[in-house]
Amino acid sequence: MQDIENLIKKYALQNAVFFRGKADPKSVIGKVLGKCPECRSRVPEITEMINTIVADVNLMGIESQKKVLEEIDPSMLVREKKERRSDLPDLDDVNKKVIMRIAPGPSGPLHIGHTRVSILNDEYVKRYKGTLVCRFEDTNPEKIDPDAYDMISEDIEWLGVKVHRNIIQSDRFEIYYDYTKRLIEMGHGYICTCNADHWRELKEKKLACPCRDLPVGQQLERFNTFMSGGYREGEAVAVIKTAIDHPNPAVRDFVALRLVDHPHPRTGTKYIAYPMMNLSVAVDDHLLGMTHVIRGKDHLNNTFRQEYIYDYFGWDKPVFYHYGLVNITDSILKTSVIKRSIKEGLYSGWDDVRTGTVRAMKRRGIKPEAIRRYWIESGIKPIDIQFSWDNLFAMNRDIIDSGANRYFFVQDPVKYSIEGIDSIIGKAPLHPNYPERGYREYKIEQPNTIFISAEDSKMFMDVGKVRLKDLCNIDFGERVKYSGSDASILKEGFKAVQWVGETSIKAKILMPDGATLDGLVENAILEEKGDIVQFERIGFARIENNDKNSFVAVFTHR
């Protein structure tokens, strides 16, 4: 019996220390029965013992709880770190070294939606000790941002994604030309000079255009004319044949090369023939040795098209996976919109907190580990999903909460002087769960100036009494008066409010909707070494500028 009591006491003390000094009997009984399964036949008796011991433990202060537990079993003061098992299924047909790829288009930096494919591919490559290729698909010169190559690489590195090889498609145009010519020579491609709308109309009717069945020799003459500038933009395209009567109209003959009269940011006017995605991707995936390809199911038709190229050349196909689409709301993701807003001065840059870019996530204090966990738990199932910011924030909270010290922030401050006492002394823990970190210590002296928010000030005037958190109680009448330090007034329904003293500093918190919270923050924050803090009653925030003359923080989430 004594052994059971000792076991209960240990778990009660541990639960109390981990949860602000208050143990939960239900949590304790779960631990006890897990450690002592033979006690399950005595649950009523054990439960009564647990209730009694927990009540005794909860009467102790957290420092005493910690001291007693340290004497009994100091190892129980260390929180167990549960290793989260990835729910990603194993890859099929892993019979050689795994090679996978991510394929960003350099029109701007990555946004939260782009991170899914990067993280999923990275997870598998790390699991199988394979190779991850980053291929910049920059075959649409009108949409290229020259800075995006570096920005994307920086975003990928911040996400913790390990790239082993970088490829840029604009360096590989001659390769795509060669394979297009081969397809024409094999009778699987043609140069089409038909009106584009008419060509599509014929395809819809399962009919070939007049160019499709011209002799190979004539097709090659047209190809040489195409490559030498004999056609202008829009006058001709190189097409890969599929089944013209394929039941899926999207799979019937598709364009391999088009003519573009627009300089490329990297190659200038060196090239006029630009490969379309299905040609360049199929050729690159083969030449780079891709064994497995993961992408959204919006690429399913592209997979069907690309498989024709594989079949024509007799290449082994990678294993394809197509995950469901994700709908991301309440965030601005479109590169063109963000770029235009930056140019017009509406946004401060690619990391503007109103956007959903990876840079904005980093600026706000969203950790890459949280983003990784979110996508791993989403998996690669073909089911469409709704992105949940709340779930991402909860995962991020798990990561940052233990390291985020607490501080008071007072928005729209109203000034008061407390009468009836010479000075007031108080203290508040930097973190309620980790008292060993120390305290913010307060000493308010005549004229005992404090500030509370305009919202709390209105409540103060209405109810006549409030508690200044971790300091004292005050009464409101014609003047503000000291009313003791007994925190039990909270049980009577009075509220505890945040406050700051006369030594506080001006501060701004940038919010995700573009608003700014202006107020005061206690000056103890100037000694803060971490980048993430929690402003009580406001939420978590990342310190962007910890300067007494210009303090700025960026709101993370509640």
GUBA-935381 format. One record per residue (C-alpha): residue number from 1; residue in three letters; y negated, x, z. Coordinates in nm, 3 decimals. Layout:
BEGIN
> NUM  ALA  Y  X  Z
...
This chain:
BEGIN
> 1  MET  0.000  0.000  0.000
> 2  GLN  -0.238  0.282  0.085
> 3  ASP  -0.177  0.438  -0.258
> 4  ILE  -0.275  0.112  -0.429
> 5  GLU  -0.591  0.083  -0.218
> 6  ASN  -0.687  0.441  -0.306
> 7  LEU  -0.628  0.372  -0.677
> 8  ILE  -0.842  0.057  -0.662
> 9  LYS  -1.119  0.242  -0.481
> 10  LYS  -1.125  0.518  -0.741
> 11  TYR  -1.155  0.276  -1.032
> 12  ALA  -1.410  0.061  -0.847
> 13  LEU  -1.626  0.367  -0.780
> 14  GLN  -1.593  0.487  -1.138
> 15  ASN  -1.685  0.147  -1.280
> 16  ALA  -1.985  0.126  -1.049
> 17  VAL  -2.111  0.475  -1.137
> 18  PHE  -2.081  0.403  -1.509
> 19  PHE  -2.250  0.063  -1.486
> 20  ARG  -2.565  0.103  -1.277
> 21  GLY  -2.401  0.080  -0.936
> 22  LYS  -2.223  -0.252  -0.983
> 23  ALA  -1.848  -0.256  -1.038
> 24  ASP  -1.685  -0.549  -1.220
> 25  PRO  -1.359  -0.672  -1.057
> 26  LYS  -1.217  -0.778  -1.396
> 27  SER  -1.266  -0.428  -1.539
> 28  VAL  -1.112  -0.272  -1.229
> 29  ILE  -0.801  -0.490  -1.237
> 30  GLY  -0.744  -0.397  -1.601
> 31  LYS  -0.755  -0.028  -1.515
> 32  VAL  -0.530  -0.070  -1.208
> 33  LEU  -0.263  -0.270  -1.392
> 34  GLY  -0.273  -0.024  -1.680
> 35  LYS  -0.208  0.264  -1.441
> 36  CYS  0.036  0.072  -1.222
> 37  PRO  0.227  -0.181  -1.439
> 38  GLU  0.472  -0.255  -1.159
> 39  CYS  0.183  -0.425  -0.977
> 40  ARG  0.180  -0.710  -1.232
> 41  SER  0.424  -0.906  -1.016
> 42  ARG  0.170  -0.894  -0.733
> 43  VAL  -0.144  -0.991  -0.925
> 44  PRO  -0.278  -1.248  -0.672
> 45  GLU  -0.243  -1.001  -0.386
> 46  ILE  -0.387  -0.711  -0.591
> 47  THR  -0.677  -0.924  -0.711
> 48  GLU  -0.773  -1.011  -0.351
> 49  MET  -0.767  -0.641  -0.258
> 50  ILE  -0.980  -0.553  -0.560
> 51  ASN  -1.241  -0.819  -0.479
> 52  THR  -1.273  -0.686  -0.124
> 53  ILE  -1.297  -0.319  -0.224
> 54  VAL  -1.540  -0.388  -0.511
> 55  ALA  -1.767  -0.583  -0.274
> 56  ASP  -1.774  -0.284  -0.036
> 57  VAL  -1.841  -0.036  -0.319
> 58  ASN  -2.125  -0.248  -0.457
> 59  LEU  -2.303  -0.233  -0.122
> 60  MET  -2.329  0.144  -0.160
> 61  GLY  -2.615  0.310  -0.349
> 62  ILE  -2.527  0.474  -0.678
> 63  GLU  -2.584  0.822  -0.534
> 64  SER  -2.338  0.747  -0.254
> 65  GLN  -2.089  0.603  -0.502
> 66  LYS  -2.112  0.915  -0.712
> 67  LYS  -2.076  1.145  -0.408
> 68  VAL  -1.767  0.964  -0.277
> 69  LEU  -1.602  0.959  -0.620
> 70  GLU  -1.673  1.329  -0.663
> 71  GLU  -1.494  1.395  -0.333
> 72  ILE  -1.193  1.180  -0.431
> 73  ASP  -1.153  1.277  -0.799
> 74  PRO  -1.441  1.456  -0.976
> 75  SER  -1.266  1.422  -1.315
> 76  MET  -1.336  1.048  -1.306
> 77  LEU  -1.710  1.114  -1.330
> 78  VAL  -1.661  1.217  -1.692
> 79  ARG  -1.663  0.930  -1.938
> 80  GLU  -1.356  0.917  -2.160
> 81  LYS  -1.440  0.967  -2.523
> 82  LYS  -1.212  0.738  -2.719
> 83  GLU  -1.132  0.880  -3.058
> 84  ARG  -1.196  0.609  -3.313
> 85  ARG  -0.916  0.584  -3.564
> 86  SER  -1.021  0.538  -3.924
> 87  ASP  -0.903  0.209  -4.067
> 88  LEU  -0.911  0.347  -4.421
> 89  PRO  -0.569  0.320  -4.585
> 90  ASP  -0.395  0.625  -4.725
> 91  LEU  -0.456  0.704  -5.091
> 92  ASP  -0.180  0.626  -5.340
> 93  ASP  -0.005  0.892  -5.546
> 94  VAL  -0.125  1.199  -5.359
> 95  ASN  0.102  1.451  -5.529
> 96  LYS  -0.147  1.730  -5.590
> 97  LYS  -0.482  1.847  -5.455
> 98  VAL  -0.717  1.551  -5.418
> 99  ILE  -1.038  1.574  -5.622
> 100  MET  -1.296  1.297  -5.589
> 101  ARG  -1.659  1.247  -5.681
> 102  ILE  -1.984  1.082  -5.602
> 103  ALA  -2.217  1.007  -5.891
> 104  PRO  -2.580  0.942  -5.795
> 105  GLY  -2.842  0.863  -6.055
> 106  PRO  -3.154  1.074  -5.983
> 107  SER  -3.415  0.801  -6.008
> 108  GLY  -3.509  0.847  -5.642
> 109  PRO  -3.352  0.936  -5.307
> 110  LEU  -3.051  0.750  -5.168
> 111  HIS  -3.080  0.418  -4.989
> 112  ILE  -2.845  0.265  -4.731
> 113  GLY  -2.633  0.098  -5.001
> 114  HIS  -2.567  0.430  -5.176
> 115  THR  -2.427  0.582  -4.859
> 116  ARG  -2.110  0.374  -4.876
> 117  VAL  -1.949  0.552  -5.171
> 118  SER  -2.061  0.894  -5.044
> 119  ILE  -1.905  0.843  -4.702
> 120  LEU  -1.581  0.684  -4.824
> 121  ASN  -1.517  0.966  -5.070
> 122  ASP  -1.608  1.226  -4.809
> 123  GLU  -1.369  1.072  -4.557
> 124  TYR  -1.078  1.091  -4.797
> 125  VAL  -1.154  1.441  -4.918
> 126  LYS  -1.168  1.561  -4.559
> 127  ARG  -0.845  1.378  -4.474
> 128  TYR  -0.656  1.541  -4.762
> 129  LYS  -0.842  1.875  -4.759
> 130  GLY  -0.953  1.815  -5.116
> 131  THR  -1.261  1.880  -5.328
> 132  LEU  -1.568  1.658  -5.356
> 133  VAL  -1.784  1.681  -5.668
> 134  CYS  -2.141  1.552  -5.677
> 135  ARG  -2.221  1.459  -6.036
> 136  PHE  -2.582  1.373  -6.116
> 137  GLU  -2.569  1.107  -6.387
> 138  ASP  -2.904  1.166  -6.553
> 139  THR  -2.843  1.033  -6.904
> 140  ASN  -3.126  0.778  -6.892
> 141  PRO  -3.439  0.995  -6.925
> 142  GLU  -3.683  0.707  -6.873
> 143  LYS  -3.562  0.658  -6.514
> 144  ILE  -3.534  1.018  -6.394
> 145  ASP  -3.745  1.144  -6.104
> 146  PRO  -3.746  1.525  -6.118
> 147  ASP  -3.767  1.546  -5.739
> 148  ALA  -3.464  1.321  -5.690
> 149  TYR  -3.206  1.595  -5.752
> 150  ASP  -3.321  1.782  -5.441
> 151  MET  -3.391  1.467  -5.240
> 152  ILE  -3.042  1.330  -5.302
> 153  SER  -2.882  1.662  -5.207
> 154  GLU  -3.080  1.663  -4.883
> 155  ASP  -2.978  1.302  -4.809
> 156  ILE  -2.611  1.381  -4.872
> 157  GLU  -2.627  1.683  -4.641
> 158  TRP  -2.794  1.476  -4.366
> 159  LEU  -2.515  1.219  -4.393
> 160  GLY  -2.265  1.493  -4.313
> 161  VAL  -2.105  1.468  -4.656
> 162  LYS  -1.959  1.802  -4.771
> 163  VAL  -2.005  1.863  -5.145
> 164  HIS  -1.800  2.146  -5.294
> 165  ARG  -1.940  2.140  -5.647
> 166  ASN  -2.253  2.002  -5.814
> 167  ILE  -2.255  1.890  -6.179
> 168  ILE  -2.553  1.768  -6.383
> 169  GLN  -2.470  1.563  -6.689
> 170  SER  -2.781  1.664  -6.883
> 171  ASP  -2.628  2.015  -6.891
> 172  ARG  -2.316  1.878  -7.064
> 173  PHE  -2.443  1.685  -7.367
> 174  GLU  -2.267  1.914  -7.618
> 175  ILE  -1.935  1.830  -7.449
> 176  TYR  -1.995  1.456  -7.492
> 177  TYR  -2.091  1.508  -7.858
> 178  ASP  -1.768  1.697  -7.920
> 179  TYR  -1.548  1.424  -7.775
> 180  THR  -1.737  1.152  -7.962
> 181  LYS  -1.676  1.336  -8.289
> 182  ARG  -1.307  1.373  -8.204
> 183  LEU  -1.278  0.999  -8.141
> 184  ILE  -1.436  0.927  -8.479
> 185  GLU  -1.200  1.172  -8.649
> 186  MET  -0.905  0.994  -8.480
> 187  GLY  -1.027  0.658  -8.611
> 188  HIS  -1.125  0.535  -8.265
> 189  GLY  -1.501  0.548  -8.311
> 190  TYR  -1.770  0.459  -8.562
> 191  ILE  -2.144  0.477  -8.627
> 192  CYS  -2.296  0.131  -8.634
> 193  THR  -2.628  0.060  -8.809
> 194  CYS  -2.620  -0.317  -8.758
> 195  ASN  -2.885  -0.509  -8.573
> 196  ALA  -2.790  -0.483  -8.204
> 197  ASP  -2.810  -0.857  -8.139
> 198  HIS  -2.600  -0.935  -8.446
> 199  TRP  -2.340  -0.675  -8.343
> 200  ARG  -2.310  -0.842  -8.001
> 201  GLU  -2.285  -1.188  -8.156
> 202  LEU  -1.996  -1.072  -8.373
> 203  LYS  -1.819  -0.925  -8.071
> 204  GLU  -1.853  -1.255  -7.887
> 205  LYS  -1.671  -1.418  -8.179
> 206  LYS  -1.401  -1.144  -8.183
> 207  LEU  -1.526  -1.025  -8.522
> 208  ALA  -1.579  -0.668  -8.641
> 209  CYS  -1.913  -0.561  -8.778
> 210  PRO  -1.927  -0.421  -9.137
> 211  CYS  -1.954  -0.063  -9.005
> 212  ARG  -1.637  -0.070  -8.797
> 213  ASP  -1.380  -0.019  -9.070
> 214  LEU  -1.563  0.226  -9.296
> 215  PRO  -1.350  0.531  -9.388
> 216  VAL  -1.338  0.819  -9.141
> 217  GLY  -1.508  1.053  -9.390
> 218  GLN  -1.802  0.817  -9.423
> 219  GLN  -1.815  0.776  -9.045
> 220  LEU  -1.838  1.154  -9.002
> 221  GLU  -2.122  1.171  -9.255
> 222  ARG  -2.303  0.904  -9.057
> 223  PHE  -2.231  1.096  -8.735
> 224  ASN  -2.391  1.411  -8.881
> 225  THR  -2.693  1.209  -8.988
> 226  PHE  -2.705  1.049  -8.642
> 227  MET  -2.702  1.388  -8.466
> 228  SER  -2.955  1.551  -8.700
> 229  GLY  -3.227  1.289  -8.655
> 230  GLY  -3.163  1.092  -8.973
> 231  TYR  -3.185  0.767  -8.778
> 232  ARG  -3.463  0.656  -8.548
> 233  GLU  -3.421  0.508  -8.202
> 234  GLY  -3.259  0.165  -8.229
> 235  GLU  -3.137  0.214  -8.587
> 236  ALA  -2.788  0.338  -8.505
> 237  VAL  -2.538  0.388  -8.221
> 238  ALA  -2.203  0.561  -8.188
> 239  VAL  -1.937  0.310  -8.080
> 240  ILE  -1.587  0.346  -7.935
> 241  LYS  -1.332  0.098  -8.061
> 242  THR  -1.124  -0.113  -7.827
> 243  ALA  -0.941  -0.438  -7.907
> 244  ILE  -1.201  -0.647  -8.089
> 245  ASP  -1.006  -0.957  -7.982
> 246  HIS  -0.973  -0.849  -7.619
> 247  PRO  -0.979  -1.159  -7.392
> 248  ASN  -1.264  -1.003  -7.193
> 249  PRO  -1.573  -0.983  -7.417
> 250  ALA  -1.719  -0.707  -7.197
> 251  VAL  -1.431  -0.475  -7.291
> 252  ARG  -1.462  -0.518  -7.668
> 253  ASP  -1.612  -0.216  -7.854
> 254  PHE  -1.869  -0.030  -7.642
> 255  VAL  -2.152  0.211  -7.719
> 256  ALA  -2.084  0.583  -7.662
> 257  LEU  -2.412  0.742  -7.781
> 258  ARG  -2.759  0.603  -7.839
> 259  LEU  -3.078  0.756  -7.978
> 260  VAL  -3.367  0.806  -7.737
> 261  ASP  -3.718  0.909  -7.835
> 262  HIS  -3.824  1.009  -7.484
> 263  PRO  -3.834  1.356  -7.329
> 264  HIS  -3.592  1.436  -7.049
> 265  PRO  -3.746  1.586  -6.731
> 266  ARG  -3.495  1.873  -6.741
> 267  THR  -3.424  1.929  -7.111
> 268  GLY  -3.745  1.804  -7.271
> 269  THR  -3.697  1.709  -7.638
> 270  LYS  -3.389  1.926  -7.693
> 271  TYR  -3.164  1.622  -7.739
> 272  ILE  -3.212  1.290  -7.917
> 273  ALA  -2.856  1.153  -7.875
> 274  TYR  -2.784  1.036  -7.522
> 275  PRO  -2.438  0.951  -7.390
> 276  MET  -2.375  0.614  -7.233
> 277  MET  -2.209  0.598  -6.893
> 278  ASN  -1.859  0.502  -7.002
> 279  LEU  -1.829  0.798  -7.239
> 280  SER  -1.975  1.064  -7.010
> 281  VAL  -1.794  0.940  -6.698
> 282  ALA  -1.452  0.925  -6.865
> 283  VAL  -1.491  1.272  -7.016
> 284  ASP  -1.622  1.426  -6.694
> 285  ASP  -1.364  1.260  -6.469
> 286  HIS  -1.090  1.408  -6.688
> 287  LEU  -1.240  1.756  -6.731
> 288  LEU  -1.327  1.784  -6.361
> 289  GLY  -0.974  1.679  -6.264
> 290  MET  -1.047  1.361  -6.071
> 291  THR  -0.734  1.233  -5.900
> 292  HIS  -0.886  0.927  -5.730
> 293  VAL  -1.201  0.727  -5.806
> 294  ILE  -1.362  0.492  -5.554
> 295  ARG  -1.643  0.263  -5.666
> 296  GLY  -1.766  -0.094  -5.644
> 297  LYS  -1.586  -0.375  -5.822
> 298  ASP  -1.895  -0.422  -6.040
> 299  HIS  -1.749  -0.120  -6.225
> 300  LEU  -1.420  -0.294  -6.296
> 301  ASN  -1.506  -0.359  -6.662
> 302  ASN  -1.620  0.001  -6.693
> 303  THR  -1.280  0.112  -6.571
> 304  PHE  -1.112  -0.097  -6.843
> 305  ARG  -1.340  0.060  -7.106
> 306  GLN  -1.287  0.414  -6.981
> 307  GLU  -0.911  0.370  -6.981
> 308  TYR  -0.927  0.335  -7.360
> 309  ILE  -1.067  0.689  -7.382
> 310  TYR  -0.792  0.816  -7.153
> 311  ASP  -0.528  0.650  -7.369
> 312  TYR  -0.674  0.777  -7.697
> 313  PHE  -0.657  1.138  -7.575
> 314  GLY  -0.333  1.099  -7.381
> 315  TRP  -0.492  1.197  -7.050
> 316  ASP  -0.350  1.120  -6.707
> 317  LYS  -0.561  0.855  -6.538
> 318  PRO  -0.698  0.885  -6.187
> 319  VAL  -0.609  0.620  -5.932
> 320  PHE  -0.894  0.367  -5.930
> 321  TYR  -1.015  0.173  -5.626
> 322  HIS  -1.282  -0.097  -5.648
> 323  TYR  -1.434  -0.217  -5.323
> 324  GLY  -1.619  -0.545  -5.283
> 325  LEU  -1.991  -0.578  -5.337
> 326  VAL  -2.228  -0.564  -5.042
> 327  ASN  -2.534  -0.782  -5.005
> 328  ILE  -2.809  -0.605  -4.813
> 329  THR  -3.099  -0.825  -4.708
> 330  ASP  -3.416  -0.768  -4.506
> 331  SER  -3.484  -0.430  -4.662
> 332  ILE  -3.653  -0.292  -4.971
> 333  LEU  -3.405  -0.085  -5.172
> 334  LYS  -3.512  -0.095  -5.535
> 335  THR  -3.629  0.250  -5.641
> 336  SER  -3.883  0.125  -5.895
> 337  VAL  -4.049  -0.100  -5.636
> 338  ILE  -4.070  0.176  -5.377
> 339  LYS  -4.198  0.429  -5.630
> 340  ARG  -4.469  0.190  -5.750
> 341  SER  -4.572  0.109  -5.393
> 342  ILE  -4.601  0.480  -5.311
> 343  LYS  -4.813  0.537  -5.621
> 344  GLU  -5.040  0.247  -5.529
> 345  GLY  -5.079  0.375  -5.174
> 346  LEU  -4.901  0.077  -5.018
> 347  TYR  -4.619  0.296  -4.881
> 348  SER  -4.663  0.631  -4.711
> 349  GLY  -4.369  0.786  -4.900
> 350  TRP  -3.995  0.760  -4.957
> 351  ASP  -3.945  0.752  -4.579
> 352  ASP  -4.174  0.455  -4.524
> 353  VAL  -4.011  0.254  -4.245
> 354  ARG  -4.035  -0.069  -4.443
> 355  THR  -3.776  0.060  -4.690
> 356  GLY  -3.402  0.102  -4.665
> 357  THR  -3.390  0.461  -4.788
> 358  VAL  -3.178  0.719  -4.611
> 359  ARG  -3.504  0.901  -4.534
> 360  ALA  -3.640  0.591  -4.362
> 361  MET  -3.316  0.562  -4.161
> 362  LYS  -3.351  0.923  -4.050
> 363  ARG  -3.717  0.873  -3.961
> 364  ARG  -3.636  0.568  -3.750
> 365  GLY  -3.363  0.745  -3.554
> 366  ILE  -3.056  0.587  -3.716
> 367  LYS  -2.786  0.849  -3.680
> 368  PRO  -2.559  0.944  -3.971
> 369  GLU  -2.259  0.896  -3.742
> 370  ALA  -2.348  0.528  -3.709
> 371  ILE  -2.379  0.483  -4.086
> 372  ARG  -2.045  0.657  -4.133
> 373  ARG  -1.874  0.437  -3.876
> 374  TYR  -2.018  0.124  -4.038
> 375  TRP  -1.875  0.203  -4.382
> 376  ILE  -1.540  0.322  -4.250
> 377  GLU  -1.498  -0.006  -4.067
> 378  SER  -1.604  -0.194  -4.383
> 379  GLY  -1.327  -0.012  -4.572
> 380  ILE  -1.242  -0.030  -4.942
> 381  LYS  -1.116  -0.387  -4.963
> 382  PRO  -1.220  -0.581  -5.277
> 383  ILE  -1.378  -0.858  -5.067
> 384  ASP  -1.756  -0.896  -5.096
> 385  ILE  -1.941  -0.846  -4.767
> 386  GLN  -2.277  -0.920  -4.611
> 387  PHE  -2.438  -0.611  -4.464
> 388  SER  -2.522  -0.654  -4.096
> 389  TRP  -2.817  -0.458  -3.962
> 390  ASP  -2.727  -0.585  -3.615
> 391  ASN  -2.383  -0.425  -3.639
> 392  LEU  -2.529  -0.096  -3.761
> 393  PHE  -2.783  -0.100  -3.478
> 394  ALA  -2.508  -0.171  -3.224
> 395  MET  -2.312  0.129  -3.351
> 396  ASN  -2.623  0.342  -3.340
> 397  ARG  -2.699  0.220  -2.987
> 398  ASP  -2.356  0.345  -2.876
> 399  ILE  -2.456  0.691  -2.997
> 400  ILE  -2.815  0.719  -2.877
> 401  ASP  -2.824  0.518  -2.554
> 402  SER  -2.685  0.785  -2.323
> 403  GLY  -2.934  1.044  -2.448
> 404  ALA  -3.243  0.822  -2.461
> 405  ASN  -3.461  0.862  -2.152
> 406  ARG  -3.664  0.560  -2.043
> 407  TYR  -4.042  0.531  -2.038
> 408  PHE  -4.304  0.259  -1.995
> 409  PHE  -4.517  0.155  -2.294
> 410  VAL  -4.796  -0.098  -2.246
> 411  GLN  -4.916  -0.278  -2.557
> 412  ASP  -5.277  -0.401  -2.574
> 413  PRO  -5.348  -0.272  -2.221
> 414  VAL  -5.560  -0.456  -1.964
> 415  LYS  -5.709  -0.250  -1.680
> 416  TYR  -5.682  -0.339  -1.310
> 417  SER  -5.771  -0.166  -0.982
> 418  ILE  -5.544  -0.237  -0.686
> 419  GLU  -5.717  -0.297  -0.352
> 420  GLY  -5.576  -0.288  0.000
> 421  ILE  -5.411  0.055  0.000
> 422  ASP  -5.528  0.415  -0.029
> 423  SER  -5.252  0.536  -0.262
> 424  ILE  -4.916  0.422  -0.393
> 425  ILE  -4.610  0.637  -0.454
> 426  GLY  -4.312  0.541  -0.669
> 427  LYS  -4.046  0.683  -0.892
> 428  ALA  -3.820  0.569  -1.176
> 429  PRO  -3.509  0.739  -1.316
> 430  LEU  -3.532  0.900  -1.656
> 431  HIS  -3.204  0.722  -1.727
> 432  PRO  -3.054  0.461  -1.493
> 433  ASN  -2.697  0.571  -1.568
> 434  TYR  -2.765  0.940  -1.519
> 435  PRO  -2.969  0.988  -1.200
> 436  GLU  -2.891  1.359  -1.210
> 437  ARG  -3.148  1.394  -1.490
> 438  GLY  -3.426  1.328  -1.245
> 439  TYR  -3.712  1.086  -1.210
> 440  ARG  -4.060  1.008  -1.332
> 441  GLU  -4.264  1.029  -1.015
> 442  TYR  -4.583  0.830  -0.970
> 443  LYS  -4.879  0.867  -0.734
> 444  ILE  -5.160  0.619  -0.784
> 445  GLU  -5.481  0.702  -0.595
> 446  GLN  -5.816  0.532  -0.548
> 447  PRO  -5.942  0.341  -0.730
> 448  ASN  -5.568  0.276  -0.794
> 449  THR  -5.615  0.209  -1.163
> 450  ILE  -5.322  0.067  -1.358
> 451  PHE  -5.278  -0.098  -1.698
> 452  ILE  -5.046  -0.381  -1.796
> 453  SER  -5.010  -0.551  -2.132
> 454  ALA  -5.232  -0.839  -2.234
> 455  GLU  -4.926  -1.065  -2.248
> 456  ASP  -4.817  -0.971  -1.894
> 457  SER  -5.176  -0.999  -1.776
> 458  LYS  -5.190  -1.363  -1.880
> 459  MET  -4.867  -1.431  -1.693
> 460  PHE  -5.005  -1.242  -1.391
> 461  MET  -5.310  -1.465  -1.376
> 462  ASP  -5.094  -1.777  -1.413
> 463  VAL  -4.838  -1.700  -1.140
> 464  GLY  -5.058  -1.495  -0.905
> 465  LYS  -4.796  -1.231  -0.820
> 466  VAL  -4.593  -0.974  -1.013
> 467  ARG  -4.398  -0.660  -0.943
> 468  LEU  -4.506  -0.337  -1.106
> 469  LYS  -4.165  -0.199  -1.197
> 470  ASP  -4.053  0.090  -0.973
> 471  LEU  -4.387  0.089  -0.790
> 472  CYS  -4.507  -0.211  -0.588
> 473  ASN  -4.600  -0.580  -0.581
> 474  ILE  -4.952  -0.706  -0.648
> 475  ASP  -5.132  -1.036  -0.589
> 476  PHE  -5.394  -1.176  -0.818
> 477  GLY  -5.692  -1.374  -0.690
> 478  GLU  -6.057  -1.287  -0.712
> 479  ARG  -5.934  -0.929  -0.689
> 480  VAL  -5.600  -0.755  -0.740
> 481  LYS  -5.443  -0.665  -0.408
> 482  TYR  -5.146  -0.458  -0.295
> 483  SER  -4.864  -0.682  -0.168
> 484  GLY  -4.597  -0.443  -0.044
> 485  SER  -4.305  -0.278  -0.218
> 486  ASP  -4.018  -0.516  -0.138
> 487  ALA  -3.828  -0.570  -0.466
> 488  SER  -3.663  -0.883  -0.329
> 489  ILE  -3.950  -1.091  -0.474
> 490  LEU  -3.758  -1.070  -0.800
> 491  LYS  -3.495  -1.298  -0.644
> 492  GLU  -3.772  -1.552  -0.588
> 493  GLY  -3.839  -1.568  -0.961
> 494  PHE  -4.134  -1.332  -0.989
> 495  LYS  -4.130  -1.091  -1.283
> 496  ALA  -4.126  -0.713  -1.301
> 497  VAL  -4.369  -0.579  -1.560
> 498  GLN  -4.420  -0.243  -1.726
> 499  TRP  -4.734  -0.058  -1.632
> 500  VAL  -4.899  0.280  -1.675
> 501  GLY  -5.153  0.468  -1.469
> 502  GLU  -5.488  0.624  -1.543
> 503  THR  -5.327  0.945  -1.670
> 504  SER  -5.144  0.761  -1.949
> 505  ILE  -5.202  0.853  -2.312
> 506  LYS  -5.283  0.650  -2.621
> 507  ALA  -4.980  0.579  -2.835
> 508  LYS  -4.871  0.406  -3.155
> 509  ILE  -4.529  0.267  -3.242
> 510  LEU  -4.464  0.213  -3.614
> 511  MET  -4.255  -0.101  -3.671
> 512  PRO  -4.011  -0.169  -3.959
> 513  ASP  -4.226  -0.451  -4.096
> 514  GLY  -4.526  -0.220  -4.133
> 515  ALA  -4.701  -0.339  -3.818
> 516  THR  -4.825  -0.094  -3.553
> 517  LEU  -4.803  -0.147  -3.179
> 518  ASP  -5.106  0.012  -3.014
> 519  GLY  -5.103  0.084  -2.645
> 520  LEU  -5.054  0.339  -2.370
> 521  VAL  -4.747  0.538  -2.270
> 522  GLU  -4.692  0.718  -1.941
> 523  ASN  -4.780  1.085  -1.970
> 524  ALA  -4.436  1.197  -1.845
> 525  ILE  -4.321  1.155  -2.204
> 526  LEU  -4.509  1.472  -2.298
> 527  GLU  -4.230  1.667  -2.124
> 528  GLU  -3.956  1.489  -2.320
> 529  LYS  -3.723  1.728  -2.503
> 530  GLY  -3.521  1.472  -2.699
> 531  ASP  -3.632  1.289  -3.012
> 532  ILE  -3.504  0.941  -2.919
> 533  VAL  -3.635  0.748  -2.617
> 534  GLN  -3.627  0.390  -2.498
> 535  PHE  -3.949  0.211  -2.422
> 536  GLU  -3.843  -0.046  -2.166
> 537  ARG  -3.873  -0.402  -2.298
> 538  ILE  -3.968  -0.267  -2.643
> 539  GLY  -3.660  -0.083  -2.761
> 540  PHE  -3.544  0.256  -2.882
> 541  ALA  -3.784  0.472  -3.077
> 542  ARG  -3.793  0.816  -3.234
> 543  ILE  -4.080  1.040  -3.130
> 544  GLU  -4.260  1.155  -3.443
> 545  ASN  -4.558  1.327  -3.286
> 546  ASN  -4.544  1.412  -2.915
> 547  ASP  -4.907  1.505  -2.870
> 548  LYS  -5.136  1.374  -2.599
> 549  ASN  -5.416  1.328  -2.852
> 550  SER  -5.203  1.163  -3.120
> 551  PHE  -4.874  1.025  -2.989
> 552  VAL  -4.671  0.842  -3.255
> 553  ALA  -4.322  0.698  -3.233
> 554  VAL  -4.116  0.508  -3.490
> 555  PHE  -3.927  0.198  -3.375
> 556  THR  -3.549  0.231  -3.410
> 557  HIS  -3.408  -0.101  -3.285
> 558  ARG  -3.362  -0.286  -2.960
